[in-house]
Amino acid sequence: MKVLITGSSNGIGLATAKKFLQHGHEVYGIDLEKEKINDANYHHFVLDISKAKSLPDLPAMEIIINNAGLQNSPDDIDNNLKGTINVTEKYAFQPNIKSILFNASASAHTGFEFPLYTASKAGIIGYMKNVAVRVAKFKATCNSISCGGVLSKLNKEVIEDKNLWQKIMNVTPLKKWATCEEIADWIYFLTIINKSATGIDVLIDNGENNLNCTFVWPNIDQK
């Protein structure tokens, strides 16, 4: 299948691109950074998704994974929400579409975390439901995932701080965070294997936010 992944140069997006390539899919990646994958079935575009006019014309996509996201920046709304809308509106609504997946956040459920980031991710869940209704006529599924802590460079400030990490583990029932590869497995399941669940958000947080409410970050205390 032809698969579009935004934010494909790092973290969850990179792990997801590799996952789909391993299974023989043709992957189109969009990111602000250069490509990190050397594969004949991978096509990379360096651009800003918040600028709708910069999006290229592509073959009809069968799967769209809206993963690109900024964290704790003035551009969180423009990139995470508006950029995601730009991508979806340009590529999703056509007969070849099979599945759409949005990367939201556990903060969309709890309200904990950076204000603009939280607002952008909550908006994604609402937009996901709107899209799910509109692509149903194509027999396509549309869902989102809301990750809690993930072992990626975006979170290195707390991962590498022993005191902050211990605070997180104290309120995380499974005493771990997910790897990017584990999240890629979820994305693959929801877009390839899943045929009937649509319009849902899946919380993947090791119990951190589902069973507790806290957010740990340098110089921020939310509990």
C-alpha positions, 0 to 999 in steps of 0.5 A: 500500500501507499503510506504517508507518514508525517514527522518521519525523520525521528522517534515514532514517525521514523520507527513507523516508517521502518515498520511499514517498509519492512512489511513491503509498503511504499512509504512517503515521508514528510518532515522538517528534517532530512531523510533518515531512511535509505530504501527504494520504497521510501520517498522523502519531502522536507517541508512545513505542513503548517503551510498548506501550499507547500504540500506536494501532489502525491499519488492517491494515498491508502494510509495516512499517519498524521504523526508530526508534532512540536512540543512546548513551542509557539508553533504547537497549534499551527504545526500539530493541529493546523498542519495535521488538518492541512495534510488530511484535507489534501490527501484523505478524501478520495476513493483509495483511502483505507485508513487514517491515524492521528497521533494525539496525546494523553495530555488531551485527556488529562489537561496536564502538560504545556498549554498550547501542546495540550490544546493542539492534541485535544483538537486532534481528537475532535478533528479525528472524529469529524474525519472518521464520519467523512471517510466512512463513505469510502469504507475507511477507518479513522482513529487516533492514539494518545501516548503517555510517556515514550522513550524518544529524544523529545522527552530526554529532559526527564528521561535523563534526570534521575529525580524526575524519572523516579517521580514519573515511575512512582505514578506509573503502574507498569513502571516503564514507558513505551518505546517508539517501536511499540507505538509503531506496532499499535499504528500498524495494527490500527491502520492495517489489521483493524477493519472495524474500529473507527472514530476511537482514541486509544490511550497508551500510557502504562497507566500513568495518566489513565490511573493517575494524573500528574505531569513531571517536567523541569520547573513545572509541577502539575499534580 
